[in-house]
Amino acid sequence: MLREFIELLGIPNVASDAANIRRNAEHIVGMLQRRGIDARLLETDGSPPAVYGELSAPGAGFTLMIYVHYDGQPVQPGKWASEPWTPVLRDGRLEDGAGLVELEDIEAALDPDWRVYARSAGDDKAPIVAIAHALDALAAADIRRAVNLKFFFEGEEEAGSPHLASMLQRHAELLAADLWLFCDGPRHQSGRPQLAFGVRGVSGLDITVFGPANAVHSGHYGNWAPNPAAMLVHLLAGMRSPEGRIQIDGFYEDVVSPTPAERAAIEAAPSVDAALVDELALGHTEGGGQRLEERLLEPALNIKGLRAGAVGEAAANAIPVSATASVGLRLVPDLTPKKARELVDAHIRAQGYYIVSDLPDPKTLRAHARVAQVSWSDSGYPAVRTIMDSPGAKALIAVMREAVGEELILMPTMGGSLPLYHIRERLDAPVVILPVANHDNNQHAANENLRLGNLFEAVEIYAAVIAGFTEP
């Protein structure tokens, strides 16, 4: 299993790399076909191929669709301790000084605390291998599957799933299922298995504000020529409070309050705040004492990056020409990307800015006291939550409780974003998330990894679901 995992991780998988993305897809088709699954590629105009598979169970009346994405985030190799697409095995966490382990030198059982380091080890190739070996294990033990299985493995989730809606529409009949099981994301920070019933939506924008046409001396022109860095800082500070509450008028009007069942699920889960504060070396947290899971039920405005002038030894005594910020929005039901965009634009205008979509010319800059170039991302989608007591969700909870007992944690929503909205909108199917990766897998960052114990447990859990799921 580990060798098959390492082989899959060795294929580069950035969505924009069309040749290697297709290599990944064809490799995965081969993995499925070796397990007797009717697998093939699905295509739509301009999109990387998706991998589709079917495995029927005689007499079953319920169809479970398993979703995984096989693409990964871009990398900056210089920040990695090893090559991102040359997987390595370490005898623990890199942060703790773990050393390399050569597969050929292993003489005893694999230690569950060892880790595989490679891009997409944690997000999101592990479920593909775990599902394949769950099927192998069931076949070897002659255990029948209780449900019809379908598989949909996407190749551009990390790029915002720009073609997913058209893919689902084109292949809607083929992709029909009673429940979609999304196998993505990290497990609960306590390490216990969890089911999540929703995700935040996502949207984002870049804001650029402008100063003089060319950088000018900060002594000769300081506090006379407008400083775009200072202007941008003030603009951003007005968008969110120090405690993280968004201060844009109307931003909470459409937000749906959590149900009693969702609040009860949070209260029943172990609190991980104290452990995370220590792990992340935080002197405080935002939210006035609310626990992490409560904060995930509210929208968030995050400043992803700032650029203006230079710092340190490269800093100059000059007023820069412009300043830019990248802003990310995490959305909750029923705050849509469209509504969020309208509210943010209105807020910027209310601060005295004239908004343009393209780089403004000198005439435009002279005509307005403040000009902001606002560039919204084309990708993004609303938040989704599946009702916890829906028939399919209850059946899944039951089989998971049988498999892991009281260890199971139920969460109304995950903090990250996944394209669940497209599934609900195009196929009208409920979606539940079953994550398997360790929470400290360095998702989207350098030195991404997967703890081997999580891979082993994923095989057991997937096998339990596939064999034990009872039709609602």
C-alpha positions, 0 to 999 in steps of 0.5 A: 500500500505504501509503495502504491501511495508513493508511486501516485505521489511521484506524479506532479499534479498542479492543475495547470500542468495538463500533461501531468494531470492527465498522467495522474488521471490515467494512472488512477483509472488503472488503479481502479480497473485493477480492482474490477471497477468499471473506470474511465475518464470524463471530459468536458471542454477546457477541463482536466479529465475527471476519473469516474468509476462504478462498482455495483452490489447485487441487490443494493438499492442505494448508491454512494458516490465517493469524491476525491480530488487528485490535483494539488497546490503549486509548490515553491521547491526551495521551501521544502526539505525534500523534492515535493514530488519525490516522496520520502518517508520520515520517522516522525515530524520534520519539525521534531528532527525526524530522519529519513527511512528507506523502504528497503531497510524496513524489517518490522511493521511500519510505525503509524507515527511515521510520515510520508512527505510529498505534495498531496500526501495529505490533500488529497491523494491518500483517500484514493489509495485508502479506498483502493485497499479497503476494496482489496481488504473486503475482497480478501475477506469475502465481505460483500459490499452493501451499497452500489459505489460510484467514484468521481475524482476531480482534477482541478479542485485546488484551482477553484473547480472552474469547470465542475459545474459544466462537468456535472451538467454534461454527465448528470445522469452518470453521476446521479447518486443518493449520497455524495461522500467527500473524502477531503480535508483534515480530521479533527485536531484531537485526532479522532475521526469525524464527519462534517456536514458542510463547508464555508463558501469562498470568494476573494479579491485584490485591492490596489490603491494609488499614490503619486505617478512615480515614487517621491522623496518621503522627506520632501513630499511626506504628509502632503502626497497621499501614501497608498500604503497608509491609505490601504491600511486604513481601508482594510482596518475598517473592514474587520475589528481586532476580534475578527468581526466583519464591519462591512454594513449588511454582512451578517444580514443573510447569515443563517443561525446554526440549528440546535442539533449543530450547536449540540454537536459542537458542545459534544466535541472535545475542545482543542483550543488550548492545545492549538494555542500551544502548538501554534504559539499564539498569545491570544485568539480572536472572537472574545473567547469563542471556541474554534468550531463556533468561529467556523460558523461565522463569515471571515475576512482574511488578509492574505498578503500586502505589497507596497514598497520594500522593507528592511535593508531594501526599504527606501525613504520614498512614498510608493506609487501603489499598494495592493492587498489580497483579501480572502472571504470565507462565507457561510449560509446564506451569504452568497459570493454575489451578495458579499461582492456587492457589500464589499464594493459598497463599503469601499465606495463609502470610504470615498473610493472610485472603483475601477476594474482595470489599471487607471490612467492619469486622467482617472487618477486626477479626477478622483481623490481616491481610486481603488482597482478592485479585481474579484476572483472568477472562482468561488462558491457559496457555503453548504450545510447538509441537515444532520438528521437527513436519512442518508446522513443518519445512516452514515452516522450509524455505520461510522458509530458502529465502526469507531464507537464514541470516538466519532465527532460530528461537525456542522461545518469544516473551516475550509472550502470545497465545491459542495455547492455545485453538487447540490445545485446541479445534482440535488444530492446531499453531501457529507465529508469524511476527512482522513488526513492528520490536522498538522499535514501542512496542507497547501504549504511546504513539507506537506505530509501524511501520518501513516496511522491515518492512512491505515485507519482510513482503510478500516473506516472506508471498508466499514462504510462500504460494507456496513452502510444500510439503505435509509 
